[in-house]
Amino acid sequence: MLFVSHDTSAIINLCGSAIWLKNSASGEFVTGVADQVCKAYLKDFYGQQELVSPHGLTQQISRSPLDSADAIEPQASVTYESDPLIETVFEISPFNPEAESFGVQGATIRNAWFVDEHEQRISSIKSGDLVKLFVEVFIHKKVVYPAFGITLKDRLGQFLFSEGTDGAFRSAELSFSANDVATAEFSFRMPVLIPGAYSIDLAFAEGLGHEHIQHHWMHDAISLRSIKGRLVQGVCGLQDLAIKIFQAHEMETQ
């Protein structure tokens, strides 16, 4: 299989080796272990970038180390506060009851939804919002040590966050009876994610730890799409991020 992309994270995760077509006109290329090829690509790409000033002028970025031998004396400094950071906004799809699933069906997930801090159902979320995700399960037969689970995946199917109720409720020794309706509430702040498509898997199992029976696992039961955001690389950003820049002028001393 040949995977073609400029997404270096995807290449490193999916490929053992890579070919970088460095110059299609001359036929120059670099080949090797995916991780090393991607590092070489990024070094070349960012090393060739030009700095564009607010006045439309362009200058080549110059990187020269400071002369550590020079003695310097700090002078007056200025602090710059950042502009408001762009929030990531997510569109939330309705729960998909027909999502692909598996399990022994001793219980079935029949609904899931998000609410905001005012307990109102929502169809969009911003990064940093305090939200609740409810997962509702119908019990067909007695279940001992029930466990709910949620998993957030990226567009490549990689698990970004995965949480469950197993460890949190073991001491309660919960059990559900046939025809019960059990609902789990997961309360959290929405993470800051790079713009793109995401999905949530839902699961309901019985038993402790890895020794459990999977009653119902639903793939991509809810879809999320971030339509704007401050991030351009990576997977997620820092929560409650605040940025300042300090500028000081230093005079050389003889």
C-alpha positions as CSV (number, residue, x, y, z in Angstrom):
1,M,0.0,0.0,0.0
2,L,1.3,3.4,-0.9
3,F,0.2,6.3,1.4
4,V,0.7,9.8,0.0
5,S,0.5,12.8,2.3
6,H,2.1,15.9,3.7
7,D,0.8,15.0,7.2
8,T,4.0,13.9,8.9
9,S,2.2,12.7,12.0
10,A,0.1,10.3,9.9
11,I,3.1,9.1,8.0
12,I,5.0,8.3,11.2
13,N,2.0,6.5,12.6
14,L,1.1,4.5,9.5
15,C,4.4,3.9,7.8
16,G,7.7,2.1,8.5
17,S,9.6,3.7,5.7
18,A,9.0,6.8,3.6
19,I,10.1,8.5,0.4
20,W,10.3,12.3,0.2
21,L,10.2,13.8,-3.3
22,K,12.4,16.7,-2.4
23,N,12.6,18.1,-6.0
24,S,10.2,16.8,-8.6
25,A,11.9,18.7,-11.4
26,S,15.3,17.2,-10.8
27,G,14.1,13.9,-9.5
28,E,15.9,14.4,-6.2
29,F,14.4,12.3,-3.4
30,V,15.2,11.1,0.2
31,T,14.2,7.6,1.4
32,G,14.6,5.9,4.7
33,V,12.8,5.2,8.1
34,A,9.6,7.2,8.2
35,D,10.5,9.1,11.4
36,Q,13.9,10.2,10.0
37,V,12.6,11.2,6.6
38,C,9.8,13.3,8.2
39,K,12.4,15.1,10.4
40,A,14.5,15.9,7.4
41,Y,11.4,17.2,5.5
42,L,10.4,19.5,8.4
43,K,13.9,20.8,8.8
44,D,14.1,21.6,5.1
45,F,10.6,23.1,4.9
46,Y,10.9,25.4,7.9
47,G,14.5,26.3,7.1
48,Q,13.5,27.7,3.7
49,Q,10.6,29.8,5.0
50,E,10.7,33.6,4.6
51,L,9.6,36.1,7.2
52,V,6.8,38.4,5.9
53,S,6.6,41.7,7.8
54,P,3.3,43.5,8.5
55,H,4.3,46.0,5.8
56,G,4.4,43.4,3.1
57,L,8.2,43.3,2.9
58,T,9.9,39.9,2.9
59,Q,13.2,39.0,4.4
60,Q,15.1,35.8,4.8
61,I,15.1,34.5,8.4
62,S,18.5,34.7,9.9
63,R,19.5,32.5,12.8
64,S,22.8,33.4,14.4
65,P,23.8,32.4,18.0
66,L,24.5,35.2,20.5
67,D,28.1,35.8,21.4
68,S,28.1,34.5,24.9
69,A,31.4,36.3,25.6
70,D,29.7,39.7,25.5
71,A,28.7,41.0,29.0
72,I,25.2,42.6,29.0
73,E,23.3,44.8,31.3
74,P,19.5,44.7,31.5
75,Q,17.6,47.9,30.8
76,A,13.9,48.8,30.7
77,S,11.5,46.1,29.7
78,V,8.0,45.9,28.1
79,T,5.4,43.2,28.5
80,Y,3.0,42.4,25.7
81,E,-0.4,40.7,26.4
82,S,-1.6,38.3,23.7
83,D,-4.7,39.0,21.6
84,P,-7.7,36.8,22.6
85,L,-6.8,33.2,21.5
86,I,-9.1,31.6,18.9
87,E,-11.4,29.0,20.5
88,T,-11.9,25.7,18.8
89,V,-15.6,25.1,18.0
90,F,-16.9,21.6,17.5
91,E,-20.1,20.7,15.7
92,I,-21.8,17.6,17.4
93,S,-23.8,15.1,15.4
94,P,-26.9,13.4,16.9
95,F,-26.4,9.9,18.4
96,N,-26.3,7.3,15.6
97,P,-28.3,4.3,16.7
98,E,-27.3,2.4,13.5
99,A,-23.6,2.8,14.1
100,E,-21.5,-0.3,13.6
101,S,-21.3,-2.3,16.8
102,F,-20.5,-5.6,18.5
103,G,-21.2,-7.4,21.8
104,V,-23.2,-10.1,23.4
105,Q,-26.2,-7.8,23.7
106,G,-27.0,-8.5,27.4
107,A,-27.5,-4.7,27.4
108,T,-27.7,-2.2,24.6
109,I,-26.7,1.5,24.3
110,R,-29.8,3.3,23.1
111,N,-28.9,7.0,23.4
112,A,-26.1,9.5,24.1
113,W,-26.1,13.3,24.2
114,F,-24.1,16.3,25.3
115,V,-25.4,19.1,27.7
116,D,-23.8,22.3,28.7
117,E,-23.3,23.7,32.2
118,H,-26.9,24.8,32.2
119,E,-28.1,21.2,31.5
120,Q,-29.3,22.2,28.0
121,R,-28.7,19.8,25.2
122,I,-26.2,21.2,22.7
123,S,-25.2,20.7,19.1
124,S,-21.9,22.6,19.3
125,I,-19.1,23.0,21.9
126,K,-16.1,25.3,22.4
127,S,-12.8,24.2,23.6
128,G,-12.6,24.7,27.4
129,D,-16.4,24.4,27.9
130,L,-17.6,22.4,30.9
131,V,-19.8,19.8,29.3
132,K,-21.5,16.5,30.3
133,L,-21.8,13.5,28.1
134,F,-24.7,11.1,29.0
135,V,-24.8,7.5,27.9
136,E,-28.1,5.6,28.3
137,V,-28.2,1.8,28.3
138,F,-31.2,-0.6,28.4
139,I,-30.5,-3.7,30.4
140,H,-31.9,-7.0,29.0
141,K,-30.6,-9.3,31.7
142,K,-28.9,-9.0,35.1
143,V,-25.5,-7.3,34.9
144,V,-23.0,-7.4,37.8
145,Y,-20.1,-4.9,38.0
146,P,-21.4,-2.8,35.0
147,A,-18.9,-0.5,33.3
148,F,-19.5,2.4,30.8
149,G,-16.8,3.7,28.6
150,I,-16.2,6.5,26.1
151,T,-13.3,7.0,23.7
152,L,-12.5,10.0,21.6
153,K,-10.8,9.2,18.3
154,D,-9.2,11.3,15.6
155,R,-9.6,10.9,11.8
156,L,-7.1,8.1,11.7
157,G,-8.9,6.1,14.3
158,Q,-6.3,6.8,17.0
159,F,-7.5,6.8,20.6
160,L,-6.9,10.3,22.0
161,F,-8.8,10.0,25.2
162,S,-10.5,7.0,26.8
163,E,-12.4,7.0,30.1
164,G,-14.5,4.4,31.9
165,T,-16.5,3.9,35.1
166,D,-14.9,0.5,36.0
167,G,-12.4,1.6,38.6
168,A,-14.5,4.5,39.9
169,F,-17.4,2.3,41.1
170,R,-15.8,-1.0,42.1
171,S,-16.4,-0.4,45.8
172,A,-20.1,0.2,45.1
173,E,-20.5,-3.3,43.7
174,L,-23.2,-2.2,41.4
175,S,-25.6,-4.5,39.6
176,F,-28.5,-3.9,37.2
177,S,-31.6,-6.0,36.7
178,A,-33.5,-6.8,33.5
179,N,-35.5,-3.9,32.1
180,D,-33.5,-1.3,34.1
181,V,-32.4,1.8,32.3
182,A,-28.9,2.9,33.4
183,T,-27.4,6.2,32.5
184,A,-23.8,7.3,33.0
185,E,-22.8,11.0,33.2
186,F,-19.2,12.0,32.2
187,S,-18.5,15.6,33.2
188,F,-15.3,17.3,31.8
189,R,-13.9,20.3,30.0
190,M,-13.8,20.0,26.2
191,P,-10.1,19.6,25.2
192,V,-8.4,21.9,22.7
193,L,-8.0,19.9,19.5
194,I,-6.5,20.6,16.1
195,P,-9.3,21.4,13.5
196,G,-10.6,18.2,11.8
197,A,-13.0,15.3,12.2
198,Y,-13.3,13.2,15.4
199,S,-15.7,10.6,16.7
200,I,-16.7,9.0,19.9
201,D,-17.0,5.3,20.6
202,L,-19.3,4.2,23.4
203,A,-19.1,0.9,25.3
204,F,-21.0,-1.0,28.0
205,A,-19.4,-4.0,29.6
206,E,-19.7,-6.3,32.7
207,G,-16.9,-7.4,35.0
208,L,-13.7,-6.1,36.5
209,G,-10.7,-4.7,34.6
210,H,-9.8,-6.7,31.5
211,E,-11.8,-9.7,32.7
212,H,-15.0,-8.4,31.4
213,I,-17.8,-9.2,28.9
214,Q,-18.5,-6.6,26.3
215,H,-22.2,-6.2,26.0
216,H,-22.3,-3.4,23.5
217,W,-19.5,-1.4,21.8
218,M,-20.6,1.2,19.2
219,H,-18.0,2.6,16.8
220,D,-18.4,6.3,15.9
221,A,-21.7,6.7,17.7
222,I,-21.2,10.5,17.8
223,S,-19.2,12.6,15.3
224,L,-17.5,15.8,16.1
225,R,-16.0,18.3,13.7
226,S,-14.0,21.3,14.7
227,I,-14.6,24.0,12.2
228,K,-12.0,26.5,13.4
229,G,-9.2,26.7,16.0
230,R,-5.8,28.1,16.9
231,L,-3.9,24.9,16.4
232,V,-2.2,23.9,13.1
233,Q,-0.1,21.0,14.2
234,G,-0.1,18.1,16.7
235,V,-3.1,16.6,18.4
236,C,-4.2,18.9,21.2
237,G,-3.3,22.2,22.8
238,L,-2.8,23.4,26.3
239,Q,-5.9,24.0,28.5
240,D,-6.5,27.5,29.8
241,L,-3.5,28.8,27.9
242,A,-2.3,32.4,28.5
243,I,0.6,33.9,26.7
244,K,2.8,37.0,27.4
245,I,6.0,38.3,25.7
246,F,8.6,40.2,27.7
247,Q,11.0,42.5,25.8
248,A,14.1,44.0,27.4
249,H,16.8,46.1,25.7
250,E,20.3,45.2,26.8
251,M,23.4,47.4,26.3
252,E,26.8,45.9,25.7
253,T,29.4,46.9,28.3
254,Q,33.1,47.4,27.5
